[in-house]
Amino acid sequence: MSHDPAGPTLQTRTEAFLHEFFAKGEELVRELIEENDRLRLQISTGRGEPAVSSTTIELLSRQIAALESECAELRRLAAGVRQQEGGGFRERLDDLEREHYRLATMYVAGSQFHRAATVEDVLRTLTEILLNFVGAGRFTVFVVDEERQALFPLLREGAPLAEVEEVSLGSGPTGAVTAEGAPWRAGAPLGEGPGVLMHLPLYSGTRLVGVARIEKFLPQKQRFDDGDFGLLELVSEHAGVGIETAWIRAHAREVPLQRAALERLVGS
């Protein structure tokens, strides 16, 4: 069963966040330049506050000079970028932009997990990260039934959910990735196997909430890269928090996770 997105996507939210973030940065730079010009004018005309000592004025002068130097350097770099669109500096700038986008995605995704009102909201964010950012073309999300000590499939992307059976908690590859009792970190076992690229545990603190089984990449993807690992760490640490929070909110108290109730919450 594929999970249909609803409302603004994670990509849309990330782009909106970056737009707002850099807009505020530009506004701050403008304010700093205006303040710099104002202070420089006051000092040059002797119209500063009477109580300001000569030492303070000297300090302000040095700060203004430093700001002017930094502004000049920024202008020089910006001009260099315009003149060297095909050079290594342009490539470095592109790398930095991609890193900014990745970090913004992680920030927005983490916020979405924690603000999710329903389990379905959490699954929607989880699906978008794995599908659109990690490049997983087929995966299954299992959730813990704590009373029965089993992992049952709640969502599947790229293939029918009915094909997947529940598994005993702590057995096989899932047991290997959950043995640490903590969210997954880069360098930890992937729990791969036949037809499985990775078992990603989903935790809320030390409470195991579920496991995301990544089974296949999208056609254009060949392997995990370094950028994927940061997103997978985020999913492992925060998706479980989102599921647990939405579960408690739905019941107004903390109760054991149960398959039938969770399936009712997401309409599966």
N, C-alpha and C positions, 0 to 999 in steps of 0.2 A: 504494500500500500504506500503510495507516494503521498507526502504531506503537502497540501496546497498552501502556499503562503497567503497571508492576508494582511492588509495594512502596509505601512512603509517597510521596505526591506532593510536588512542590515546595511547593505551597500548604500542605499539612499540616506540612511541615518548617519553613516560614516562620512559621506560627502558633505552633508549638512553641517556636521560637527566641525569638519576641517574648514569649511567656508566661514563659519562663525569664529573659529579659533584664529585663523589668519586675518580675518577682518578686524578682530580686536587687537591683534599684533600691529597691524598697519595704523590703527587709531592711536595706539600707545606710542609708536615711533613719531607720528605727527605731533603728539602732545609734548614729547621730549624735545623735539626740534624747536617747537614754539617756546617752550620754557627756556631752552638754551639761548635763543635769540633775545628773550626778555631779560634774562640775567646779564647777558653780555652788554646789552644796551644800558642797563642800570649802572653797571660797573664803569663803563666807558664814559658816562655822563656824570658820574658821581651822585646819582639819584637813588642810591641804595638806602636801606633803612639806617637811620642815624646810629642805632645801637649796635650795628654790625661792626666788629673790630676789623683792623687791617689784616689780621691773621685769617679771619673768616673769608674776607674778600679774596685773599691770596689762594685759599683752599678752593673757593668757588671758581676762581680763574683756572686753576689746574683741572678741575672737574670739567669745566666747559671745553678746555683745550682737548681733553681726552675724548669727550663726546664728539667734538668736531672731527677729530682724527678717525674715530670709529665710523662716523657717518661718511667721511671721505673714502674710507676703505670699502664700506658697503657699496657706495656708488661705483667705485672702481671694479669691484667684483661683478656687480650687475651689468656694467658695460662690457666686461669680458665675456660674460655669458651670452650677451647679444651678438658679440663678434665671433664667438667660437662655438656656434651651435653644433658643429660636427666634431668638436674636439673632446679630449678626455675630461675636461671640466664639465662639459654638458652631461657626459655619462655619469660623472660623480653626482651631479645635481639630480639626475634622474634616479640614481640609487637612493639618495636622501629622501626624495619625494616618495618613493616606494616604501621606504622605512617609516616615514611619517604616516603614510596611509595604513600600513600594517599596525602600527601602534595605536592609531585612532580607531581602527577596526576592533582591536582588542579591548580598548577602553569602552567603546560603545557596546560591544557584545557582552562584556562583563556587567555593564549597567543594565542591559536588557535581561540578563539572567536573574539579577537580583530584584528587578522591578516587575517581573512577570506575575500577572494576576492569576494565571491558570497553568496547569501542566501543559496544555496545548500551546500556550505562548512559549514555554521553554523549549518544547520540541520543535517549534517553528524556527527559533533562533539557532538551535543546535543543527537542524537540517541545513540552514543557509550557510553556516560556517563550514560544515563538512563538505557540502556540495559545491558551493561557489568559491570558497577560499582555500580549502585544503585540496579540493579536486577529487573527492571520493564519489564515484558514480553509483556504487551500490553499498549500502550499509544497513545494519539492523540495530535498533536501540532496545536493549533489554532493561527491565526494571525489576528490582528485588521484591518478591513477595515474602515478607519477613516471617509471617506465620507459617508458611509452608517451606521456607528456606530454599527457594527456587528463583531462578532468573527467567522471566517470561518475556516474549517479544511484544513490544507495544507499538513500534513504528518500524517500517522498512521503506527505504528509498531504492528504486531501481529494480525491484522484483516483488512478487506477491508476498504479503505478510504471512499468509496461510501456509507457505512452504516451510516456515521456521517453527521448530518445537522448543519448548522451554527446557532449560538445563538445570541440573542440581547446583546449588550454590557451593563454590569452592572446588569444583571438579574440573579436570582438564585444563586447557589454556587459561580459562577465566580464573582458576585457582592460582595460577602462577602470577598473574598481574594484580591480583587482589591480596596476595600474601603479605605485602608490606603494610596494608591497612592505612594507606595514605594516597593522595592524588598522584597521578603519573607524572614523572619528570623525564626530560630528555636524557637518554642513556639507560633508562630502565628497560626491562624486557618488554618486547612488543606483543608477545603472546601469539605470534603468527603461526600459521599451519596451513594445511591444504584448503585452498579457496578462501583463506583469511589473511589479510595484510596486517591486522592489528586488533587487539582487544584493548579498548580504552576504558578504564574504570571511572565511574562518575561518583564522586564523594561529596558529602557535606560534612566538613571536618573529618572525623574518623568514621563516620557512618557511611557504609557502602549503600548507594541508592540505585545504581544501575551499571550497565556496561554497554558501550557503543562498539559494535563489531564492524570494522571496516573491511569490506570484502573485495572491492574492486575499484580501481581508479577510473576516471573519465578517459576516453580514448587518447586525448592529447597529453595525458599525465603518465609519467613512467615510474616515478619513485617519490618518496617524501624528501623535502628539502629542509634547510635550516629554518626557513620562515614558517613552515608547517608546524614545527615542534612547539613554538611559542603558542600558537593557536590551540594545539592539542592539549598542552598544559592548562591553558585557560579553561577549555571545555571540561577537562577532568576535575578541575578544582571548583568550577562555578556552576556547571549544569546541574550537578547534584543538589547544590544549595537551592537553585531555582525550583527544582522538582519538589524538594522537601518543603520549602516555604509555601508553594502553591497548594501542596497537599494539606498542610496544617491549616492554611487559610480556608480551604474548602470545608474542613471539619471543625474549625474554631478551637481545635485542641490537638495535641500530639497523639496520633494513633499509629499502629503498625501499618506499613504499606501492604496493600492487598490488590491482587490482580483484577478481580471483578470490579472493584470500585474505581481503579485507575482506568480501566477500559471504558467504563461509563462516563468518566470525566472527559475523555477525548473522543467519545462516540465511535469507538472501534468495536 
